[in-house]
């Protein structure tokens, strides 16, 4: 990797026109005595070629990797832990101080440590409220010596989820930012605007640190745009998957400044639809700061994202160099742009953007895209209209044949959908789901071949029985027209919905139509079939290649997500539907070849054989979903929480208590693959919901109960953390507007979850959290996520309830769950012993917690 990086650096320096200087060096790299009289000395003769150019800004991946190694060396960096709040913060401050000492006189560097306290509500995971106290932000401002009124923000987070090193998420981004700060600060060219580097220490706590910064820090008001650096995988290219809102000038800045572009408005619209259960600091800056920005994330190898395998050695140097080049270029461009100071003046409309095979980005305003889409549709209408505006009998015959062909096409799609879904449901019911998780090709051989075979079969039968003895050229043209009509309808509908992704439909109409017009004569001439096919294939090459490129990107992102999407979403049905959609799209303009071909028998036999063999192998369990391969692990994720639960009555009496290890498998397979290795983990210990308790009476760290309805509870010894929760009612007041105000105080570990359930006849009208308006989660309970850094005071809050009448069982139930993610309380001996028994293809993440329910 060092050699490759050096070669890249030399090429870039040479291309930049630097002054060349050659220096010979002789280095002794090894010396050793092999016997009394024999000594071996190995020397390297090196010609060191130096390039000098004062104005050149170079991102140095070597320093960046050193930062990355040192940040991850402290271990997991959970909010509130010494590793996160002290060791990592001190390391960052040391490096920033060293950078400042070597900075150019043209710049001024200011450093601030922020420890905010605040609260907000968010409509993520069904809606919940977050409260944070004394968390940590390290903020650095690089500005001209004379100061700057406006700034661009670069954001990363140095905290990690518990039990993981968090190299890609998000230590590598913080390392990249340190090196960019170093590079920019050494430049002799002053910046026009300030660059603020936010190293935030509480993103994994659902975006708390970014909220604390943008709503409370004194530098926040100067920010006019931001770049957020994230990860959904380990390395690879960093994908631009969110921009704006609006502000097309930011996309244009990326187009101009990014040396290695990888961006897609399709990814943006998919992510913002909520299909992917994730969110980033982009939301906070957009919603609470009203600032436009760009969201980038590594997406490759999401199988080991948020696991113990997310280590520095798995992030390739090429990934670091590419990210550094792009972000350095962007920040340099924005910090010297006149548009930054007036960013709100350029807030006009959305933008269509997509990279072309990673070579360059095409971007244009969405309103221009709308005009283009309707022009393409109009040309299609003229093409089809010309065939309709014929003598009456011919026109009626054409309309009839078009309708029949359209019906056969819809029938082929529907029957293929039913067939593929039947296979997916069958695979799920027999317990063989996720067989493709470790073997991607299995999904193509299983669902792709089934879809293709069914499509071909339906049209072959139509050709044989309905279109018997019909002109092949006529049928080929008719089904081409059907595909063109379908895509034109899709283009109009998606454009009407205001989705920028309509450019795909536009491409899928324009290129085939243009190709058809160019091959019209060849198509009509007999004996010119080969020439027609060649020209047709060349004309369709670009849209097909782009669709496959986009499809692969979506596959790369979505398949690893299926390994952490919960027990309620059948992954085989989701993947089968996606493969079916891809097959339909890619086959749409090749259906006409079924009617032009003499026979499809060999193709059908081949596809059916591949499908049949694959189905038998999947059903027999040959393809195991998970892998412990050290080079390419694909682990099964399991959460284990050793919990002690206590349920108190209205008068403070202990009604019920128990202890056990609560187990959640994060994918659809649950623990079925683990039972043979640990027999006591089986369906006899499935959990039962406590109906009267919020969230079924279990200690959810986040409100994901609707995604993980299947879980298991293994009885275990009671635990007694050294830092137990203290929960007490401080005051009860009758308010003038016929409501009751309850004030509480809570103290405990750094992470706690509060659950509130008003009883029947009572309503939660207001509270001291968020903006004062309670936000209910799915199911009607209220969820509050609490976290604190070091030396936080006890948490005080109040709730206000209205009750129509007095009830014997009280007005409200409150439960508090305490989570011990680090330190001596993190794991009990029994939890540790159980985790040790898990097979090596799993990633068990465990911690101790308590659950206490009170009624008032």
Secondary structure as the mmCIF struct_conf table of DSSP 4:
data_model
#
loop_
_struct_conf.conf_type_id
_struct_conf.id
_struct_conf.beg_label_comp_id
_struct_conf.beg_label_asym_id
_struct_conf.beg_label_seq_id
_struct_conf.end_label_comp_id
_struct_conf.end_label_asym_id
_struct_conf.end_label_seq_id
HELX_RH_AL_P HELX_RH_AL_P1 UNK A 2 UNK A 15
TURN_TY1_P TURN_TY1_P1 UNK A 16 UNK A 17
HELX_LH_PP_P HELX_LH_PP_P1 UNK A 18 UNK A 18
STRN STRN1 UNK A 19 UNK A 33
BEND BEND1 UNK A 35 UNK A 37
STRN STRN2 UNK A 39 UNK A 52
TURN_TY1_P TURN_TY1_P2 UNK A 54 UNK A 55
HELX_RH_AL_P HELX_RH_AL_P2 UNK A 61 UNK A 72
TURN_TY1_P TURN_TY1_P3 UNK A 73 UNK A 74
TURN_TY1_P TURN_TY1_P4 UNK A 79 UNK A 80
BEND BEND2 UNK A 81 UNK A 81
HELX_RH_AL_P HELX_RH_AL_P3 UNK A 82 UNK A 82
HELX_RH_PI_P HELX_RH_PI_P1 UNK A 83 UNK A 87
HELX_RH_AL_P HELX_RH_AL_P4 UNK A 88 UNK A 101
TURN_TY1_P TURN_TY1_P5 UNK A 102 UNK A 102
TURN_TY1_P TURN_TY1_P6 UNK A 105 UNK A 106
STRN STRN3 UNK A 107 UNK A 114
STRN STRN4 UNK A 118 UNK A 122
BEND BEND3 UNK A 124 UNK A 124
TURN_TY1_P TURN_TY1_P7 UNK A 125 UNK A 126
STRN STRN5 UNK A 128 UNK A 133
BEND BEND4 UNK A 134 UNK A 134
STRN STRN6 UNK A 137 UNK A 144
TURN_TY1_P TURN_TY1_P8 UNK A 145 UNK A 146
BEND BEND5 UNK A 149 UNK A 149
STRN STRN7 UNK A 151 UNK A 157
TURN_TY1_P TURN_TY1_P9 UNK A 162 UNK A 163
HELX_RH_PI_P HELX_RH_PI_P2 UNK A 167 UNK A 171
HELX_RH_AL_P HELX_RH_AL_P5 UNK A 172 UNK A 186
BEND BEND6 UNK A 188 UNK A 189
HELX_LH_PP_P HELX_LH_PP_P2 UNK A 190 UNK A 191
BEND BEND7 UNK A 192 UNK A 193
STRN STRN8 UNK A 194 UNK A 200
BEND BEND8 UNK A 201 UNK A 201
BEND BEND9 UNK A 203 UNK A 203
TURN_TY1_P TURN_TY1_P10 UNK A 204 UNK A 206
BEND BEND10 UNK A 207 UNK A 207
HELX_RH_AL_P HELX_RH_AL_P6 UNK A 208 UNK A 216
TURN_TY1_P TURN_TY1_P11 UNK A 218 UNK A 219
HELX_RH_3T_P HELX_RH_3T_P1 UNK A 220 UNK A 222
STRN STRN9 UNK A 223 UNK A 231
BEND BEND11 UNK A 232 UNK A 236
HELX_LH_PP_P HELX_LH_PP_P3 UNK A 237 UNK A 237
STRN STRN10 UNK A 238 UNK A 244
BEND BEND12 UNK A 245 UNK A 246
HELX_RH_AL_P HELX_RH_AL_P7 UNK A 248 UNK A 257
BEND BEND13 UNK A 259 UNK A 260
STRN STRN11 UNK A 263 UNK A 264
HELX_RH_AL_P HELX_RH_AL_P8 UNK A 265 UNK A 272
TURN_TY1_P TURN_TY1_P12 UNK A 273 UNK A 274
BEND BEND14 UNK A 276 UNK A 277
HELX_RH_AL_P HELX_RH_AL_P9 UNK A 281 UNK A 287
TURN_TY1_P TURN_TY1_P13 UNK A 288 UNK A 289
STRN STRN12 UNK A 292 UNK A 298
TURN_TY1_P TURN_TY1_P14 UNK A 300 UNK A 301
HELX_RH_3T_P HELX_RH_3T_P2 UNK A 302 UNK A 304
TURN_TY1_P TURN_TY1_P15 UNK A 305 UNK A 306
BEND BEND15 UNK A 307 UNK A 307
TURN_TY1_P TURN_TY1_P16 UNK A 308 UNK A 309
HELX_RH_3T_P HELX_RH_3T_P3 UNK A 312 UNK A 314
BEND BEND16 UNK A 315 UNK A 315
HELX_RH_AL_P HELX_RH_AL_P10 UNK A 317 UNK A 335
TURN_TY1_P TURN_TY1_P17 UNK A 336 UNK A 336
HELX_RH_AL_P HELX_RH_AL_P11 UNK A 338 UNK A 341
TURN_TY1_P TURN_TY1_P18 UNK A 342 UNK A 342
HELX_RH_3T_P HELX_RH_3T_P4 UNK A 343 UNK A 346
STRN STRN13 UNK A 351 UNK A 356
TURN_TY1_P TURN_TY1_P19 UNK A 357 UNK A 359
STRN STRN14 UNK A 360 UNK A 365
HELX_RH_AL_P HELX_RH_AL_P12 UNK A 366 UNK A 388
BEND BEND17 UNK A 389 UNK A 390
HELX_RH_AL_P HELX_RH_AL_P13 UNK A 392 UNK A 429
TURN_TY1_P TURN_TY1_P20 UNK A 430 UNK A 431
TURN_TY1_P TURN_TY1_P21 UNK A 433 UNK A 436
BEND BEND18 UNK A 437 UNK A 438
HELX_RH_AL_P HELX_RH_AL_P14 UNK A 440 UNK A 443
HELX_RH_PI_P HELX_RH_PI_P3 UNK A 444 UNK A 448
HELX_RH_AL_P HELX_RH_AL_P15 UNK A 449 UNK A 461
HELX_RH_PI_P HELX_RH_PI_P4 UNK A 462 UNK A 466
BEND BEND19 UNK A 467 UNK A 467
TURN_TY1_P TURN_TY1_P22 UNK A 468 UNK A 469
HELX_RH_AL_P HELX_RH_AL_P16 UNK A 472 UNK A 496
TURN_TY1_P TURN_TY1_P23 UNK A 497 UNK A 498
TURN_TY1_P TURN_TY1_P24 UNK A 500 UNK A 501
HELX_RH_AL_P HELX_RH_AL_P17 UNK A 502 UNK A 518
TURN_TY1_P TURN_TY1_P25 UNK A 519 UNK A 519
HELX_RH_AL_P HELX_RH_AL_P18 UNK A 520 UNK A 524
BEND BEND20 UNK A 525 UNK A 525
TURN_TY1_P TURN_TY1_P26 UNK A 526 UNK A 527
HELX_RH_AL_P HELX_RH_AL_P19 UNK A 529 UNK A 561
HELX_RH_3T_P HELX_RH_3T_P5 UNK A 562 UNK A 564
BEND BEND21 UNK A 565 UNK A 565
BEND BEND22 UNK A 567 UNK A 569
HELX_RH_AL_P HELX_RH_AL_P20 UNK A 571 UNK A 587
TURN_TY1_P TURN_TY1_P27 UNK A 588 UNK A 590
HELX_RH_AL_P HELX_RH_AL_P21 UNK A 591 UNK A 596
BEND BEND23 UNK A 597 UNK A 598
HELX_RH_AL_P HELX_RH_AL_P22 UNK A 601 UNK A 619
TURN_TY1_P TURN_TY1_P28 UNK A 620 UNK A 621
BEND BEND24 UNK A 623 UNK A 623
BEND BEND25 UNK A 625 UNK A 625
STRN STRN15 UNK A 627 UNK A 627
BEND BEND26 UNK A 630 UNK A 632
STRN STRN16 UNK A 634 UNK A 634
HELX_LH_PP_P HELX_LH_PP_P4 UNK A 635 UNK A 635
STRN STRN17 UNK A 636 UNK A 648
TURN_TY1_P TURN_TY1_P29 UNK A 650 UNK A 651
BEND BEND27 UNK A 652 UNK A 652
STRN STRN18 UNK A 654 UNK A 665
BEND BEND28 UNK A 666 UNK A 667
TURN_TY1_P TURN_TY1_P30 UNK A 668 UNK A 671
HELX_RH_AL_P HELX_RH_AL_P23 UNK A 672 UNK A 675
TURN_TY1_P TURN_TY1_P31 UNK A 676 UNK A 677
BEND BEND29 UNK A 678 UNK A 678
TURN_TY1_P TURN_TY1_P32 UNK A 679 UNK A 680
BEND BEND30 UNK A 681 UNK A 682
HELX_RH_3T_P HELX_RH_3T_P6 UNK A 683 UNK A 685
STRN STRN19 UNK A 686 UNK A 686
TURN_TY1_P TURN_TY1_P33 UNK A 691 UNK A 692
BEND BEND31 UNK A 693 UNK A 693
HELX_RH_3T_P HELX_RH_3T_P7 UNK A 694 UNK A 697
BEND BEND32 UNK A 701 UNK A 703
TURN_TY1_P TURN_TY1_P34 UNK A 705 UNK A 707
STRN STRN20 UNK A 712 UNK A 715
BEND BEND33 UNK A 722 UNK A 723
STRN STRN21 UNK A 726 UNK A 735
TURN_TY1_P TURN_TY1_P35 UNK A 736 UNK A 738
STRN STRN22 UNK A 739 UNK A 747
BEND BEND34 UNK A 749 UNK A 750
STRN STRN23 UNK A 751 UNK A 758
HELX_LH_PP_P HELX_LH_PP_P5 UNK A 759 UNK A 759
TURN_TY1_P TURN_TY1_P36 UNK A 760 UNK A 761
STRN STRN24 UNK A 762 UNK A 767
BEND BEND35 UNK A 768 UNK A 769
TURN_TY1_P TURN_TY1_P37 UNK A 770 UNK A 771
BEND BEND36 UNK A 772 UNK A 773
STRN STRN25 UNK A 776 UNK A 776
TURN_TY1_P TURN_TY1_P38 UNK A 778 UNK A 779
BEND BEND37 UNK A 780 UNK A 780
STRN STRN26 UNK A 782 UNK A 788
BEND BEND38 UNK A 790 UNK A 791
HELX_LH_PP_P HELX_LH_PP_P6 UNK A 792 UNK A 794
STRN STRN27 UNK A 795 UNK A 803
BEND BEND39 UNK A 804 UNK A 805
TURN_TY1_P TURN_TY1_P39 UNK A 808 UNK A 809
BEND BEND40 UNK A 811 UNK A 811
STRN STRN28 UNK A 812 UNK A 820
BEND BEND41 UNK A 822 UNK A 823
TURN_TY1_P TURN_TY1_P40 UNK A 824 UNK A 825
BEND BEND42 UNK A 826 UNK A 826
HELX_RH_AL_P HELX_RH_AL_P24 UNK A 829 UNK A 836
TURN_TY1_P TURN_TY1_P41 UNK A 837 UNK A 837
BEND BEND43 UNK A 838 UNK A 838
TURN_TY1_P TURN_TY1_P42 UNK A 840 UNK A 841
STRN STRN29 UNK A 842 UNK A 855
#
